[in-house]
Amino acid sequence: MFHNSFVKPSLIVLALFLCFVPSFGSDRIVQVRDICSKHHKNPRNCVIILNSIPGVAKTGATLGKISLLVLDMAHVNAFQTSTQIHNLIKNTPNPNLKRQYSSCSKDYDDVLYFLNEAKTSFTSGKFNDMNFNAATVVKDADHCSSTAPTSSPVLKSNDDLEDVSIIIMILADYLAGKY
């Protein structure tokens, strides 16, 4: 299940960005059910994530608006997870765990970079690049999951980030005219 602790801070940041969003090329309204029907990993979490964005559940949203919101949501999640990983490294006495979390830290350096690249691709209209960058985020989060301890709190954050990044990939395909 998607944690409200991730959604609430993300929504506050997203609401602030909405005040400054310029008009984007696509005014096409897309419904949550249409987006989430293409989510191969976890369509149910997709619905929960998108319906947590104010106004989206009832009316849908333009591709431009929802893309920016979801990109920002992913960035907030990744930054919070990176901070969590750094705290685990700092507070873990076990050298093996430190090594595992250090590997995740490197993955999240890449995640933050590729999320910035995805947003740049979005704003410049390079939607295939946006998709590629989001796919790279999924791979990096998955790599962190494969190296983190099985009881790590980071695993849930990785799953959430993967779900959001897959939504970004779907939105990029909509923007590129594939749907």
Wavefront OBJ file of the C-alpha trace (Angstrom):
o trace
v 0.000 0.000 0.000
v 1.235 3.510 -0.739
v 2.181 5.386 2.436
v 0.471 8.689 3.258
v 3.744 9.933 4.778
v 5.121 10.085 1.234
v 2.012 11.572 -0.344
v 1.352 14.486 2.052
v 4.778 16.215 1.873
v 4.877 15.574 -1.850
v 1.492 17.205 -2.364
v 2.546 20.346 -0.516
v 5.582 20.741 -2.751
v 3.507 19.954 -5.818
v 0.874 22.536 -4.932
v 3.588 25.189 -4.761
v 4.832 24.250 -8.221
v 1.315 24.478 -9.631
v 1.300 28.191 -8.984
v 4.156 28.643 -11.436
v 3.374 26.083 -14.144
v 3.393 27.570 -17.628
v 1.068 26.272 -20.313
v 2.374 23.112 -21.956
v 1.950 21.858 -25.498
v -0.604 19.214 -24.670
v -3.939 20.256 -23.244
v -5.266 16.739 -23.676
v -7.094 15.471 -20.600
v -6.157 11.947 -19.554
v -8.128 9.915 -17.039
v -6.447 8.021 -14.206
v -7.925 4.698 -15.361
v -6.401 5.161 -18.824
v -2.934 5.885 -17.455
v -3.021 3.130 -14.850
v -4.295 0.499 -17.277
v -0.818 0.687 -18.836
v 1.058 0.331 -15.506
v 2.512 -3.200 -15.805
v 3.927 -3.476 -12.283
v 1.204 -2.238 -9.963
v -1.899 -0.625 -11.498
v -3.575 -0.362 -8.100
v -0.757 1.743 -6.630
v -0.842 3.835 -9.799
v -4.489 4.683 -9.088
v -3.708 5.499 -5.449
v -0.777 7.725 -6.423
v -2.622 9.668 -9.116
v -5.837 9.998 -7.109
v -3.801 11.528 -4.277
v -3.200 14.574 -6.495
v -5.978 17.118 -5.837
v -8.517 17.345 -8.651
v -7.122 14.499 -10.726
v -9.512 11.779 -9.521
v -12.683 13.599 -10.586
v -11.674 15.407 -13.747
v -8.373 13.954 -14.856
v -5.644 16.420 -15.750
v -3.870 17.733 -18.786
v -0.847 15.707 -19.769
v 1.409 18.682 -19.128
v 0.068 19.354 -15.651
v 0.006 15.761 -14.456
v 3.469 15.071 -15.905
v 5.015 17.943 -13.993
v 3.232 16.937 -10.796
v 4.379 13.327 -11.024
v 7.957 14.338 -11.904
v 8.035 16.545 -8.820
v 6.495 13.781 -6.701
v 9.244 11.387 -7.834
v 11.939 13.936 -7.027
v 10.570 14.497 -3.510
v 10.455 10.725 -2.925
v 13.996 10.247 -4.216
v 15.395 13.083 -2.107
v 13.698 11.732 1.035
v 14.977 8.220 0.319
v 18.501 9.492 -0.322
v 18.403 11.286 3.031
v 17.130 8.103 4.690
v 19.975 6.095 3.144
v 22.591 8.601 4.328
v 21.169 8.395 7.858
v 21.310 4.593 7.743
v 24.954 4.712 6.626
v 25.798 7.130 9.419
v 23.987 5.172 12.149
v 24.763 1.583 11.132
v 27.714 0.028 12.973
v 27.763 -3.086 10.760
v 30.373 -2.681 7.966
v 28.457 -4.996 5.606
v 25.294 -2.916 5.990
v 27.303 0.273 5.470
v 28.628 -1.185 2.221
v 25.132 -2.171 1.069
v 23.697 1.244 1.905
v 26.665 2.972 0.271
v 25.814 1.136 -2.936
v 22.231 2.406 -2.634
v 23.545 5.908 -2.018
v 25.371 5.802 -5.351
v 22.202 4.520 -7.016
v 20.268 7.451 -5.580
v 22.855 9.948 -6.793
v 22.032 8.587 -10.249
v 18.287 8.594 -9.524
v 18.333 12.295 -8.644
v 20.386 13.088 -11.739
v 18.081 11.170 -14.085
v 14.947 12.675 -12.534
v 16.387 16.123 -13.256
v 17.122 14.961 -16.800
v 13.558 13.635 -17.149
v 12.175 17.015 -16.102
v 14.503 18.815 -18.525
v 13.406 16.438 -21.285
v 9.775 17.143 -20.435
v 10.154 20.925 -20.501
v 12.054 20.772 -23.799
v 9.491 18.445 -25.402
v 11.875 15.483 -25.739
v 9.403 12.899 -24.515
v 11.329 9.819 -25.654
v 14.257 11.082 -23.556
v 11.858 11.652 -20.662
v 10.820 8.002 -20.934
v 14.446 6.822 -21.118
v 15.419 8.839 -18.034
v 12.457 7.518 -16.035
v 13.329 3.953 -17.098
v 16.869 4.527 -15.821
v 15.431 5.660 -12.469
v 13.489 2.379 -12.272
v 16.689 0.398 -12.944
v 18.665 2.312 -10.310
v 15.937 1.912 -7.672
v 15.708 -1.781 -8.548
v 19.484 -2.130 -8.186
v 19.311 -0.527 -4.745
v 16.566 -2.989 -3.789
v 18.744 -5.900 -4.880
v 21.670 -4.739 -2.728
v 19.786 -3.459 0.349
v 19.121 -5.786 3.287
v 15.792 -7.613 3.018
v 14.450 -5.923 6.151
v 15.497 -2.434 5.076
v 12.999 0.440 5.222
v 14.528 1.586 1.930
v 12.799 -1.241 0.037
v 9.323 0.328 0.385
v 10.658 3.687 -0.786
v 12.263 1.991 -3.794
v 8.955 0.329 -4.690
v 7.132 3.653 -4.431
v 9.729 5.367 -6.617
v 9.522 2.591 -9.205
v 5.723 2.952 -9.348
v 5.942 6.729 -9.805
v 8.701 6.386 -12.418
v 6.639 3.910 -14.424
v 3.823 6.483 -14.404
v 6.314 9.031 -15.787
v 7.200 6.581 -18.564
v 3.516 6.137 -19.415
v 2.945 9.901 -19.452
v 5.993 10.354 -21.690
v 4.490 7.862 -24.132
v 1.190 9.772 -24.101
v 3.050 13.032 -24.727
v 5.043 11.424 -27.551
v 1.771 10.409 -29.205
v 2.147 6.660 -28.664
v -1.316 6.469 -27.039
l 1 2 3 4 5 6 7 8 9 10 11 12 13 14 15 16 17 18 19 20 21 22 23 24 25 26 27 28 29 30 31 32 33 34 35 36 37 38 39 40 41 42 43 44 45 46 47 48 49 50 51 52 53 54 55 56 57 58 59 60 61 62 63 64 65 66 67 68 69 70 71 72 73 74 75 76 77 78 79 80 81 82 83 84 85 86 87 88 89 90 91 92 93 94 95 96 97 98 99 100 101 102 103 104 105 106 107 108 109 110 111 112 113 114 115 116 117 118 119 120 121 122 123 124 125 126 127 128 129 130 131 132 133 134 135 136 137 138 139 140 141 142 143 144 145 146 147 148 149 150 151 152 153 154 155 156 157 158 159 160 161 162 163 164 165 166 167 168 169 170 171 172 173 174 175 176 177 178 179
